[in-house]
């Protein structure tokens, strides 16, 4: 994203009209509510400093001509140059980047000393999280004017402080591959840099084009963004809570191995399901007797039903908490959802009746295969698999890579938070990695093998609505069909990236989500490296986020 020069139709603070009839006439011409325009003018009159009311932004040639006609009728109007954000890619990374807009009444009420009327601030995404870094500070001139509004004395001057240009961890090419892979499907995907937790790609579908929010939305756009059941404004990568399905089986195996409940050679029989606590829990196939590794690669539910009967729900929750699957990741984006793996305390808190607050053993069996009340964000899932890849190193995901020193022009890398060292037993990690490798080489994701790159990962199919058999499932509307998941890392020998992909209501993870992960690895390890190298000294990082020009500075 960058800033470009734009022309806006405004009312300067010194020209604010007091004739309400003129204000009402102007509102009618502009198609605005008179009460709204009166309120904005009154607020601007009460605000300190040089506050203006923006009526129309980013005027084109036709708009400029119309503005000149309006000025002949309403002399208090003027046309002013101002910086304007431009977001490249039309929603390619809209949720991650966010958008800017005029400060709203809520922010003005919450922090009147921090925000001022007419100020442009980050409203979502990276723009909101790092608003103070990018925006800078306004300048101010305190003056004395005569009855005609002419300056007669200067009391003080505060020079504006320009905002800083921010550099992001996103890779433009990888981001494009991820975005294009979703097509018309809803869902989300994340790719993490295993060196430090930097977010190399993050996409949420339906996408959101930040450029649309720079101007006044049409009613059709308001309906689409705010009343759409697909919720296009939600960043599914950080806010969507999905049942992880079989991708959660690695946490179950990890907890069982650490507690000594099983070993890699423990045999459990799968006759097509398990009778537990008076109920039959179904597996997709009759796997027969198997040990842990084929249970992972073949995604045998029965094996993990048995683990769910041997592990207490509070033990499962404790392992999930330790390894980053409970709570927030701490990503530098606003409004992150907290991932949830239920336990007795959680159910006792949310239940409305005594019966609803009680934990039943059968619920643990559902949690064991990533169902029940388990809900993870795609970002948390990618981070967990990155932790497995790095043998217990849990990074804080982040988008901020660095900032430009506005004095020297040099790039200053912003160090990310240090990782947590969780002490994962390397022997356990190696067993799990072998199971994940077999998933891709000969298991459920074998159709997504990539020649020359040893991917490891786990497919998942998360149930949205219960069904008796596949015949009933086939009759479901798309919105009730299973979610498809795939999570993992690559390459096996020296892991560089971790990823998680969720495709909503798309069926099996092997057929819908794993192919997207393959495309990501194809780009990162093959296509990207096949391109000519840039000249020496050229940064491989994407272009910086341009700093916002302070309201008191030059446009």
C-alpha positions as CSV (number, residue, x, y, z in Angstrom):
1,X,0.0,0.0,0.0
2,X,1.0,3.6,-0.6
3,X,-0.1,7.2,-0.3
4,X,-1.2,9.2,-3.3
5,X,-2.3,12.8,-3.7
6,X,-6.1,13.2,-3.7
7,X,-8.4,16.2,-3.9
8,X,-11.3,16.5,-1.4
9,X,-14.3,18.8,-1.0
10,X,-14.1,20.2,2.5
11,X,-15.3,22.9,4.9
12,X,-12.3,24.4,6.7
13,X,-12.8,25.1,10.4
14,X,-12.5,28.8,10.0
15,X,-15.3,28.7,7.3
16,X,-17.8,26.6,9.2
17,X,-21.3,28.0,8.3
18,X,-23.7,29.2,11.0
19,X,-26.7,29.6,8.7
20,X,-28.6,26.3,9.3
21,X,-30.7,26.9,6.2
22,X,-27.5,26.8,4.1
23,X,-26.4,23.6,5.9
24,X,-29.7,22.0,5.1
25,X,-29.6,23.1,1.5
26,X,-26.0,21.7,1.1
27,X,-27.1,18.4,2.7
28,X,-29.9,18.0,0.2
29,X,-27.6,18.7,-2.7
30,X,-25.1,16.1,-1.5
31,X,-27.7,13.5,-0.7
32,X,-26.8,13.6,3.0
33,X,-29.0,13.7,6.1
34,X,-29.1,17.4,7.3
35,X,-29.0,16.3,11.0
36,X,-25.8,14.3,10.3
37,X,-24.1,17.2,8.6
38,X,-25.1,19.6,11.3
39,X,-23.7,17.3,13.9
40,X,-20.4,17.1,12.2
41,X,-20.1,20.8,11.7
42,X,-21.0,21.4,15.4
43,X,-18.4,18.9,16.5
44,X,-15.7,20.5,14.3
45,X,-16.5,23.9,15.7
46,X,-15.9,22.6,19.3
47,X,-12.7,20.7,18.4
48,X,-9.3,22.2,19.1
49,X,-7.0,22.9,16.3
50,X,-7.5,23.1,12.5
51,X,-10.3,20.6,12.0
52,X,-12.1,20.3,8.8
53,X,-15.2,18.5,7.6
54,X,-14.6,16.3,4.6
55,X,-17.7,16.1,2.4
56,X,-16.5,14.3,-0.7
57,X,-13.1,12.5,-1.0
58,X,-10.9,11.6,-4.0
59,X,-12.6,13.9,-6.5
60,X,-12.2,12.9,-10.2
61,X,-12.6,15.3,-13.1
62,X,-16.4,15.2,-13.0
63,X,-16.3,15.6,-9.2
64,X,-14.0,18.6,-9.4
65,X,-16.3,20.3,-11.9
66,X,-19.3,19.7,-9.7
67,X,-17.3,21.0,-6.7
68,X,-16.6,24.3,-8.5
69,X,-20.4,24.7,-9.1
70,X,-21.1,24.0,-5.5
71,X,-18.5,26.6,-4.4
72,X,-20.3,29.2,-6.4
73,X,-23.4,28.6,-4.4
74,X,-21.8,27.8,-1.0
75,X,-18.7,30.0,-0.6
76,X,-17.6,28.3,2.6
77,X,-16.7,25.1,0.6
78,X,-13.1,24.6,-0.6
79,X,-11.1,21.9,-2.4
80,X,-8.0,20.7,-0.5
81,X,-5.2,18.3,-1.4
82,X,-4.6,15.4,1.0
83,X,-2.8,12.1,1.1
84,X,-4.9,9.1,0.2
85,X,-4.2,5.4,0.9
86,X,-4.0,3.1,-2.1
87,X,-4.1,-0.7,-1.5
88,X,-2.7,-2.9,-4.2
89,X,-4.2,-6.2,-5.1
90,X,-8.0,-5.5,-4.7
91,X,-8.4,-7.5,-1.5
92,X,-5.4,-9.8,-2.0
93,X,-4.5,-9.2,1.7
94,X,-7.3,-7.0,2.8
95,X,-8.0,-8.5,6.2
96,X,-4.3,-8.6,7.1
97,X,-3.6,-5.0,6.0
98,X,-6.9,-3.5,7.1
99,X,-8.0,0.0,6.1
100,X,-8.0,3.6,7.3
101,X,-10.9,5.9,7.8
102,X,-12.1,9.0,9.6
103,X,-12.1,8.5,13.4
104,X,-15.6,7.6,14.6
105,X,-17.6,8.9,17.5
106,X,-16.8,5.9,19.6
107,X,-13.1,6.5,19.5
108,X,-13.5,10.2,20.0
109,X,-15.6,9.4,23.2
110,X,-13.1,6.8,24.5
111,X,-10.0,8.8,24.0
112,X,-10.7,12.5,23.4
113,X,-7.1,13.5,24.1
114,X,-5.7,11.0,21.6
115,X,-8.1,11.4,18.6
116,X,-9.5,14.5,17.0
117,X,-12.4,15.1,14.7
118,X,-11.6,14.5,11.0
119,X,-8.4,12.5,11.9
120,X,-7.7,9.5,9.6
121,X,-6.8,6.4,11.6
122,X,-6.4,2.7,11.1
123,X,-9.8,1.0,11.5
124,X,-8.9,-2.7,11.1
125,X,-6.0,-5.1,10.5
126,X,-2.4,-4.0,10.5
127,X,-3.5,-0.4,10.0
128,X,-5.3,-0.4,13.3
129,X,-2.8,-2.4,15.3
130,X,0.1,-0.2,14.3
131,X,-1.8,3.1,13.9
132,X,0.6,5.0,16.2
133,X,3.7,3.9,14.3
134,X,2.3,4.7,10.8
135,X,0.2,7.8,11.6
136,X,2.7,10.2,13.3
137,X,1.5,13.2,15.2
138,X,-0.5,16.3,14.0
139,X,1.0,19.7,14.1
140,X,-0.8,22.7,15.6
141,X,-0.7,26.5,15.4
142,X,-2.4,28.5,18.2
143,X,-3.3,31.9,16.8
144,X,-5.4,35.0,17.6
145,X,-7.9,36.2,14.9
146,X,-9.9,39.3,14.5
147,X,-13.7,39.5,13.9
148,X,-13.1,38.8,10.2
149,X,-11.2,35.6,10.9
150,X,-7.8,37.2,10.0
151,X,-4.7,36.1,11.9
152,X,-3.3,38.9,14.1
153,X,-1.0,37.0,16.5
154,X,0.8,33.7,16.7
155,X,0.9,32.1,20.1
156,X,2.7,28.8,19.6
157,X,3.6,26.3,16.9
158,X,3.9,22.5,17.3
159,X,5.5,21.0,14.2
160,X,4.0,17.8,12.9
161,X,5.8,14.5,13.3
162,X,5.6,12.3,10.2
163,X,4.6,8.7,10.6
164,X,7.1,5.9,9.9
165,X,7.0,3.5,6.9
166,X,6.4,0.0,8.1
167,X,7.7,-3.1,6.5
168,X,5.6,-6.3,6.6
169,X,6.6,-9.9,6.8
170,X,4.1,-10.8,4.0
171,X,5.5,-12.3,0.8
172,X,3.5,-10.8,-2.2
173,X,4.0,-13.9,-4.4
174,X,3.0,-16.4,-1.7
175,X,0.1,-14.2,-0.7
176,X,-1.2,-14.2,-4.3
177,X,-0.9,-18.0,-4.6
178,X,-2.8,-18.5,-1.4
179,X,-5.6,-16.0,-2.3
180,X,-6.0,-17.4,-5.8
181,X,-6.2,-21.0,-4.5
182,X,-9.4,-20.4,-2.7
183,X,-11.4,-19.3,-5.8
184,X,-15.0,-18.9,-4.8
185,X,-14.7,-21.0,-1.6
186,X,-14.9,-19.5,1.9
187,X,-12.2,-20.2,4.5
188,X,-8.7,-19.1,5.5
189,X,-5.1,-20.0,5.2
190,X,-1.9,-19.0,7.0
191,X,1.8,-19.5,6.3
192,X,4.4,-18.8,9.0
193,X,8.2,-18.3,8.8
194,X,9.7,-20.8,11.2
195,X,12.7,-18.7,11.9
196,X,10.8,-16.1,13.9
197,X,7.0,-16.6,13.5
198,X,6.6,-13.9,10.8
199,X,3.4,-14.3,8.8
200,X,4.4,-14.9,5.2
201,X,0.9,-15.2,3.9
202,X,-2.6,-14.8,5.5
203,X,-5.8,-14.9,3.5
204,X,-9.5,-14.9,4.5
205,X,-12.3,-15.6,2.0
206,X,-14.6,-13.9,1.2
207,X,-11.9,-11.2,0.8
208,X,-12.3,-7.6,1.5
209,X,-10.9,-4.7,-0.7
210,X,-9.7,-2.0,1.7
211,X,-9.9,0.6,-1.1
212,X,-13.7,0.5,-1.0
213,X,-13.7,1.9,2.6
214,X,-11.7,5.0,1.7
215,X,-14.9,6.5,0.3
216,X,-18.5,6.5,1.5
217,X,-20.0,3.1,1.0
218,X,-23.0,2.7,-1.2
219,X,-26.1,1.1,0.4
220,X,-25.4,-2.0,-1.7
221,X,-21.9,-2.2,-0.3
222,X,-23.1,-1.7,3.3
223,X,-25.5,-4.6,2.9
224,X,-22.8,-6.8,1.4
225,X,-20.2,-6.1,4.1
226,X,-22.4,-5.7,7.2
227,X,-25.5,-7.9,6.5
228,X,-24.0,-10.7,4.5
229,X,-24.3,-14.1,6.3
230,X,-20.8,-15.0,4.8
231,X,-19.4,-12.2,7.1
232,X,-16.8,-10.9,4.6
233,X,-15.5,-8.4,7.2
234,X,-14.3,-11.2,9.5
235,X,-10.7,-12.2,9.3
236,X,-11.2,-16.0,9.4
237,X,-7.5,-16.6,9.9
238,X,-7.5,-15.0,13.3
239,X,-11.2,-14.8,14.2
240,X,-12.7,-17.9,12.8
241,X,-13.0,-20.8,15.3
242,X,-13.2,-24.1,13.5
243,X,-13.4,-27.7,14.8
244,X,-9.9,-28.9,13.9
245,X,-11.0,-32.4,13.0
246,X,-8.2,-34.9,12.6
247,X,-5.5,-32.2,12.6
248,X,-6.1,-32.3,16.4
249,X,-5.0,-36.0,16.6
250,X,-1.4,-34.9,16.8
251,X,-2.1,-33.1,20.1
252,X,-3.8,-36.3,21.3
253,X,-0.8,-38.4,20.3
254,X,1.6,-36.0,21.9
255,X,-0.3,-36.0,25.2
256,X,-0.6,-39.8,25.3
257,X,3.1,-40.3,24.4
258,X,4.3,-37.8,27.0
259,X,2.2,-39.4,29.8
260,X,3.3,-42.9,28.8
261,X,-0.2,-44.0,28.1
262,X,0.9,-45.4,24.8
263,X,4.2,-46.0,22.9
264,X,4.6,-45.9,19.1
265,X,4.1,-49.7,19.1
266,X,0.9,-49.8,21.1
267,X,-1.7,-51.8,19.1
268,X,-5.4,-50.7,19.0
269,X,-8.0,-52.6,17.0
270,X,-10.4,-50.7,14.7
271,X,-13.5,-52.7,13.6
272,X,-15.0,-49.6,12.0
273,X,-15.7,-47.7,15.3
274,X,-15.7,-48.0,19.1
275,X,-18.4,-48.8,21.6
276,X,-17.7,-46.5,24.5
277,X,-20.0,-45.3,27.3
278,X,-23.1,-46.8,25.8
279,X,-22.6,-45.3,22.4
280,X,-21.1,-46.3,19.1
281,X,-18.5,-43.9,17.7
282,X,-18.0,-44.4,14.0
283,X,-14.7,-44.6,12.0
284,X,-14.7,-44.1,8.3
285,X,-13.1,-47.4,7.6
286,X,-12.4,-50.8,9.1
287,X,-8.6,-50.4,9.7
288,X,-8.0,-53.6,11.7
289,X,-5.2,-53.7,14.3
290,X,-2.7,-50.9,14.0
291,X,0.0,-49.0,15.8
292,X,0.3,-45.2,16.2
293,X,2.0,-44.3,12.9
294,X,-0.5,-46.0,10.5
295,X,-3.3,-44.6,12.7
296,X,-2.0,-41.1,12.0
297,X,-1.3,-41.6,8.3
298,X,-4.6,-43.4,7.7
299,X,-6.5,-41.1,10.1
300,X,-8.1,-43.9,12.1
301,X,-10.8,-42.4,14.4
302,X,-11.0,-45.6,16.5
303,X,-7.4,-45.3,17.6
304,X,-8.0,-41.8,18.9
305,X,-11.4,-42.7,20.4
306,X,-9.4,-45.2,22.5
307,X,-6.9,-42.4,23.5
308,X,-9.8,-40.2,24.5
309,X,-11.0,-43.0,26.8
310,X,-7.6,-43.2,28.4
311,X,-6.9,-39.5,28.8
312,X,-9.0,-37.3,31.0
313,X,-10.4,-34.2,29.4
314,X,-8.5,-31.9,31.8
315,X,-5.3,-33.7,30.8
316,X,-6.1,-33.0,27.1
317,X,-6.9,-29.4,27.9
318,X,-3.6,-29.0,29.8
319,X,-1.6,-30.3,26.9
320,X,-3.4,-28.0,24.5
321,X,-2.8,-25.1,26.8
322,X,0.9,-25.9,27.1
323,X,1.4,-26.2,23.3
324,X,-0.5,-23.1,22.2
325,X,-3.9,-24.4,21.3
326,X,-5.8,-22.6,24.0
327,X,-6.2,-18.8,24.1
328,X,-4.8,-16.2,21.8
329,X,-1.5,-16.4,19.8
330,X,-0.7,-12.7,20.5
331,X,-0.5,-11.8,16.8
332,X,-0.2,-8.0,16.2
333,X,-3.7,-7.8,14.8
334,X,-6.8,-6.5,16.6
335,X,-9.8,-8.6,17.7
336,X,-8.1,-12.0,17.7
337,X,-10.4,-14.9,18.9
338,X,-9.2,-17.2,21.6
339,X,-8.8,-20.8,20.6
340,X,-10.8,-23.2,22.8
341,X,-10.2,-26.8,23.9
342,X,-13.0,-27.5,26.5
343,X,-12.6,-28.9,30.0
344,X,-14.7,-29.3,33.1
345,X,-14.1,-25.7,34.3
346,X,-15.1,-24.3,30.9
347,X,-18.3,-26.2,30.8
348,X,-19.2,-25.4,34.4
349,X,-18.8,-21.7,33.4
350,X,-20.8,-21.7,30.2
351,X,-23.5,-24.2,31.1
352,X,-27.0,-22.7,31.9
353,X,-28.3,-25.7,34.0
354,X,-26.7,-28.2,36.4
355,X,-26.9,-30.9,33.6
356,X,-25.4,-28.5,31.1
357,X,-22.5,-27.7,33.4
358,X,-21.6,-31.4,33.9
359,X,-18.9,-33.0,31.8
360,X,-19.7,-36.4,30.3
361,X,-17.1,-38.9,29.3
362,X,-18.6,-39.3,25.9
363,X,-17.7,-35.6,25.2
364,X,-14.1,-36.4,25.6
365,X,-14.3,-38.9,22.8
366,X,-15.6,-36.2,20.5
367,X,-12.8,-33.8,21.6
368,X,-10.2,-36.6,20.9
369,X,-10.9,-36.3,17.1
370,X,-11.2,-32.5,17.1
371,X,-14.9,-32.2,17.4
372,X,-17.3,-31.3,20.2
373,X,-16.8,-27.8,21.6
374,X,-13.2,-27.6,20.3
375,X,-12.6,-24.5,18.2
376,X,-9.2,-23.3,16.8
377,X,-8.2,-20.4,14.6
378,X,-6.2,-21.3,11.5
379,X,-3.4,-19.2,12.9
380,X,-3.3,-21.1,16.1
381,X,-3.3,-24.4,14.2
382,X,-0.4,-23.3,12.0
383,X,1.6,-22.2,15.0
384,X,1.1,-25.5,16.7
385,X,2.4,-27.4,13.7
386,X,5.3,-24.9,13.6
387,X,6.0,-25.8,17.2
388,X,6.2,-29.5,16.3
389,X,8.6,-28.6,13.4
390,X,10.9,-26.6,15.7
391,X,10.9,-29.2,18.5
392,X,9.0,-27.2,21.0
393,X,9.7,-23.6,20.0
394,X,6.5,-21.5,20.1
395,X,6.7,-18.2,18.3
396,X,4.4,-15.2,18.5
397,X,3.0,-14.7,15.0
398,X,3.6,-11.2,13.7
399,X,3.2,-9.0,10.6
400,X,5.6,-6.1,11.5
401,X,9.0,-6.8,10.1
402,X,10.7,-3.4,10.5
403,X,10.4,0.4,10.0
404,X,12.3,3.0,8.1
405,X,14.3,5.5,10.0
406,X,12.9,8.7,8.7
407,X,16.2,10.5,9.4
408,X,18.6,8.1,7.8
409,X,16.3,6.3,5.5
410,X,17.6,2.9,6.8
411,X,15.5,-0.1,7.5
412,X,15.4,-0.9,11.2
413,X,14.3,-4.5,11.9
414,X,11.8,-4.7,14.8
415,X,12.8,-7.8,16.8
416,X,9.8,-10.1,17.4
417,X,9.0,-11.4,20.9
418,X,11.3,-14.2,21.9
419,X,9.8,-17.7,21.5
420,X,8.7,-19.9,24.3
421,X,10.8,-23.0,24.7
422,X,8.3,-25.7,25.7
423,X,10.7,-28.6,26.2
424,X,9.1,-31.0,23.7
425,X,10.8,-34.4,23.9
426,X,12.7,-34.7,20.6
427,X,12.0,-38.5,20.6
428,X,8.3,-37.8,20.7
429,X,8.6,-35.1,18.1
430,X,10.4,-37.5,15.7
431,X,7.7,-40.1,16.1
432,X,5.0,-37.5,15.3
433,X,7.0,-36.2,12.3
434,X,7.3,-39.7,10.9
435,X,3.5,-40.1,11.2
436,X,3.0,-36.7,9.4
437,X,5.4,-37.7,6.7
438,X,3.6,-40.9,6.1
439,X,0.3,-38.9,5.7
440,X,1.7,-37.2,2.6
441,X,3.8,-40.1,1.3
442,X,1.3,-42.9,1.6
443,X,-1.6,-41.8,3.7
444,X,-4.7,-39.6,3.3
445,X,-2.8,-36.7,1.6
446,X,-0.7,-38.8,-0.8
447,X,-2.4,-37.0,-3.7
448,X,-0.7,-33.8,-2.7
449,X,2.9,-35.1,-2.7
450,X,5.4,-32.6,-4.2
451,X,8.3,-34.0,-6.1
452,X,11.6,-32.9,-4.5
453,X,10.0,-31.4,-1.4
454,X,9.3,-33.5,1.7
455,X,6.0,-32.1,3.0
456,X,4.7,-33.3,6.4
457,X,1.1,-32.6,7.5
458,X,-2.3,-33.9,8.6
459,X,-5.6,-33.8,6.8
460,X,-8.8,-33.0,8.7
461,X,-12.5,-33.3,8.0
462,X,-14.5,-31.4,10.6
463,X,-18.2,-32.1,10.9
464,X,-20.6,-29.2,10.8
465,X,-23.8,-31.1,11.2
466,X,-24.2,-34.7,12.5
467,X,-25.5,-37.3,10.0
468,X,-26.4,-41.0,10.2
469,X,-24.9,-42.1,6.9
470,X,-23.4,-40.7,3.7
471,X,-26.7,-40.8,2.0
472,X,-28.1,-38.3,4.5
473,X,-24.9,-36.2,4.2
474,X,-25.3,-36.0,0.4
475,X,-28.7,-34.3,0.9
476,X,-27.2,-31.5,3.0
477,X,-27.1,-27.9,1.8
478,X,-23.5,-26.8,1.3
479,X,-23.4,-24.7,4.5
480,X,-24.0,-27.9,6.5
481,X,-21.3,-29.9,4.9
482,X,-17.9,-30.7,6.5
483,X,-15.0,-28.3,6.6
484,X,-11.8,-29.4,4.9
485,X,-8.4,-28.9,6.7
486,X,-4.8,-29.5,6.2
487,X,-1.9,-28.4,8.5
488,X,1.8,-29.1,8.4
489,X,5.2,-27.8,7.6
490,X,8.0,-28.2,5.1
491,X,10.6,-29.4,4.3
492,X,11.1,-32.3,6.7
493,X,14.9,-32.1,6.9
494,X,15.2,-28.4,7.6
495,X,11.7,-26.9,8.2
496,X,11.2,-23.4,6.9
497,X,7.5,-22.8,6.8
498,X,4.4,-24.0,8.7
499,X,0.9,-23.7,7.3
500,X,-2.8,-24.3,8.0
501,X,-5.6,-24.2,5.4
502,X,-9.3,-24.4,6.2
503,X,-11.9,-24.6,3.3
504,X,-15.4,-24.3,4.6
505,X,-18.0,-26.9,3.7
506,X,-15.7,-28.4,1.1
507,X,-15.7,-32.0,2.3
508,X,-12.5,-34.0,2.8
509,X,-9.2,-32.2,3.7
510,X,-7.3,-34.4,1.4
511,X,-9.2,-33.3,-1.7
512,X,-9.8,-29.6,-0.9
513,X,-7.3,-28.2,1.7
514,X,-4.1,-30.3,1.1
515,X,-3.9,-29.3,-2.6
516,X,-3.7,-25.7,-1.5
517,X,-0.8,-26.5,0.8
518,X,0.9,-28.2,-2.1
519,X,0.6,-25.0,-4.2
520,X,2.1,-23.0,-1.4
521,X,5.1,-25.3,-1.1
522,X,5.4,-25.4,-4.9
523,X,5.7,-21.6,-5.0
524,X,8.0,-21.3,-2.0
525,X,10.4,-24.0,-2.7
526,X,10.3,-24.3,-6.5
527,X,8.8,-21.4,-8.4
528,X,10.2,-18.6,-6.2
529,X,13.7,-20.0,-6.3
530,X,13.5,-20.4,-10.1
531,X,13.1,-16.7,-10.6
532,X,16.3,-14.6,-11.5
533,X,17.9,-13.3,-8.3
534,X,17.6,-9.5,-7.7
535,X,20.6,-7.2,-8.0
536,X,22.9,-7.2,-5.0
537,X,21.6,-5.1,-2.2
538,X,17.9,-5.4,-3.3
539,X,15.6,-6.3,-0.4
540,X,13.4,-9.4,-0.9
541,X,10.9,-7.9,1.5
542,X,7.7,-6.4,0.1
543,X,7.2,-2.7,-0.3
544,X,6.6,-0.8,3.0
545,X,3.4,0.5,4.3
546,X,3.5,4.2,3.5
547,X,3.3,6.5,6.5
548,X,0.2,8.7,6.9
549,X,1.0,12.3,6.5
550,X,0.0,14.2,9.6
551,X,-3.1,16.5,9.3
552,X,-0.9,19.5,10.0
553,X,1.8,18.5,7.5
554,X,2.2,18.8,3.8
555,X,-0.1,16.5,1.7
